[in-house]
Amino acid sequence: MSEQEKNCRICTSNNAIPSSEYTGSWFKLNTFDWLGDLPSTSLSGNLVEIRFKNTRKGFYQNVNSIRLQRGDIVAVEASPGHDIGIVSLTGNIVLIKMKKSKISPGDDDFKKVYRKAKQVDIEKWEEAISLEDSSMLKARKIADDLKLNMKIGDVEYQGDKTKAIFYYIADERVDFRELIKVLAEEFKVRIEMRQIGARQEAGRIGGIGPCGRELCCATWITNFVSVTTSAARYQELSPNPQKLAGQCGKLKCCLNYELDCYVDAQKDYPDKSIPLETKDGLVYHQKTDIFRGIMWYSFDRESTVNLTPVPVERVTQIQDFNKKGLKVASLIDKQMIVEEQPPDFEDVVGQESVTRFQEKYKKMKKRKKKRKK
């Protein structure tokens, strides 16, 4: 049984949200309902958020005033037919989510929630899910035979098995009219092709980042902000594309998380591109500890040997002297000597020792030898 089928069976057995161990493709971009303990009001206008496979979500109108709670499986309006989804949010939190997504609650084009899913609906839904992996592999083979420069990354069947959405990635424009005809004949359903980017594909597939946590695009990011190399430069990060790239091959989204703090801290910093003039020669900037306010300089532009830490205030002072045509005798002012701060923690129990387990192992060996004697 696949992960997707397992998730569906858990949902249908208790009609509630599964436990944390079942967090497959149907439970991405989870949202915490921090208004759940408060009494619900009529402000939301019977609007609910419904989640579908992977990162696809939508807002629907509960026109029949069905009593819905988070985790209920429902049949909703689709084009054509109906789709099956899981209620992810209800109540006033929906309005806040819509405001964040810049969607007006007064719009009349919200699709409707028909009913809670019946057993027949759920069985057909499970059948549709079981077809997705095989359909994706067949579609990839067909696209390859047609020599189309595209990659089909995911397939999602509608709950009533009348329509299939094929998600694909392409570097350039692709004429897939012939592909749609072949797919429609092969699978006997209505075909919809939807192009996504590399970041969206990573969010749909999911994975673990180098930080050891699940990918942000699969857990909470709903809109992607452009990430540029200037974000890495502001944070004094190494311009190594292998370290800066995420699972999607693009620059990591987390480069933007602390960018504002770094930009704020460097507002009053002197220009790094200007070398400092001393009586011993020119010194060039190599790196900066932004939050400690220290800049490192060396006499060789291309080498980081014999670095000298200089406080930001001293660098500004030297640049002012240089503008007046004066050269300083030394980079360091005795009143501004940079002292290395000792660490604010102490390894009391030896947790940082690499050989801490070996000592315990030796003691255990000695005890065993004594017992044998």
Rosetta blueprint (number, residue, H / E / L):
1 M L
2 S L
3 E H
4 Q H
5 E H
6 K H
7 N H
8 C H
9 R H
10 I H
11 C H
12 T H
13 S H
14 N H
15 N L
16 A L
17 I L
18 P L
19 S L
20 S L
21 E L
22 Y L
23 T L
24 G L
25 S L
26 W L
27 F L
28 K L
29 L L
30 N L
31 T L
32 F L
33 D L
34 W L
35 L L
36 G L
37 D L
38 L L
39 P L
40 S L
41 T L
42 S H
43 L H
44 S H
45 G L
46 N L
47 L E
48 V E
49 E E
50 I E
51 R E
52 F L
53 K L
54 N L
55 T L
56 R L
57 K E
58 G E
59 F E
60 Y E
61 Q E
62 N L
63 V L
64 N L
65 S L
66 I L
67 R L
68 L L
69 Q L
70 R L
71 G L
72 D L
73 I E
74 V E
75 A E
76 V E
77 E E
78 A L
79 S L
80 P L
81 G L
82 H E
83 D E
84 I E
85 G E
86 I E
87 V E
88 S E
89 L E
90 T L
91 G L
92 N L
93 I H
94 V H
95 L H
96 I H
97 K H
98 M H
99 K H
100 K H
101 S L
102 K L
103 I L
104 S L
105 P L
106 G L
107 D L
108 D L
109 D L
110 F L
111 K E
112 K E
113 V E
114 Y E
115 R E
116 K E
117 A L
118 K L
119 Q H
120 V H
121 D H
122 I H
123 E H
124 K H
125 W H
126 E H
127 E H
128 A H
129 I H
130 S H
131 L L
132 E H
133 D H
134 S H
135 S H
136 M H
137 L H
138 K H
139 A H
140 R H
141 K H
142 I H
143 A H
144 D H
145 D H
146 L L
147 K L
148 L L
149 N L
150 M L
151 K E
152 I E
153 G E
154 D E
155 V E
156 E E
157 Y E
158 Q L
159 G L
160 D L
161 K L
162 T L
163 K E
164 A E
165 I E
166 F E
167 Y E
168 Y E
169 I E
170 A L
171 D L
172 E L
173 R L
174 V L
175 D L
176 F L
177 R H
178 E H
179 L H
180 I H
181 K H
182 V H
183 L H
184 A H
185 E H
186 E H
187 F H
188 K L
189 V L
190 R E
191 I E
192 E E
193 M E
194 R E
195 Q E
196 I L
197 G L
198 A H
199 R H
200 Q H
201 E H
202 A H
203 G H
204 R H
205 I H
206 G L
207 G L
208 I E
209 G L
210 P L
211 C L
212 G L
213 R L
214 E E
215 L L
216 C H
217 C H
218 A H
219 T H
220 W L
221 I L
222 T L
223 N L
224 F L
225 V L
226 S L
227 V L
228 T L
229 T H
230 S H
231 A H
232 A H
233 R H
234 Y H
235 Q L
236 E L
237 L L
238 S L
239 P L
240 N L
241 P H
242 Q H
243 K H
244 L H
245 A E
246 G L
247 Q L
248 C L
249 G L
250 K L
251 L E
252 K L
253 C H
254 C H
255 L H
256 N H
257 Y L
258 E L
259 L H
260 D H
261 C H
262 Y H
263 V H
264 D H
265 A H
266 Q L
267 K L
268 D L
269 Y L
270 P L
271 D L
272 K L
273 S L
274 I L
275 P L
276 L E
277 E E
278 T E
279 K L
280 D L
281 G E
282 L E
283 V E
284 Y E
285 H E
286 Q E
287 K E
288 T E
289 D E
290 I L
291 F L
292 R L
293 G L
294 I E
295 M E
296 W E
297 Y E
298 S E
299 F L
300 D L
301 R L
302 E L
303 S L
304 T L
305 V L
306 N L
307 L L
308 T E
309 P E
310 V E
311 P E
312 V H
313 E H
314 R H
315 V H
316 T H
317 Q H
318 I H
319 Q H
320 D H
321 F H
322 N H
323 K H
324 K L
325 G L
326 L L
327 K L
328 V E
329 A L
330 S L
331 L L
332 I L
333 D L
334 K H
335 Q H
336 M H
337 I L
338 V L
339 E L
340 E L
341 Q L
342 P L
343 P L
344 D L
345 F L
346 E L
347 D L
348 V L
349 V L
350 G L
351 Q L
352 E L
353 S L
354 V L
355 T L
356 R H
357 F H
358 Q H
359 E H
360 K H
361 Y H
362 K H
363 K H
364 M H
365 K H
366 K H
367 R H
368 K H
369 K H
370 K H
371 R H
372 K H
373 K L
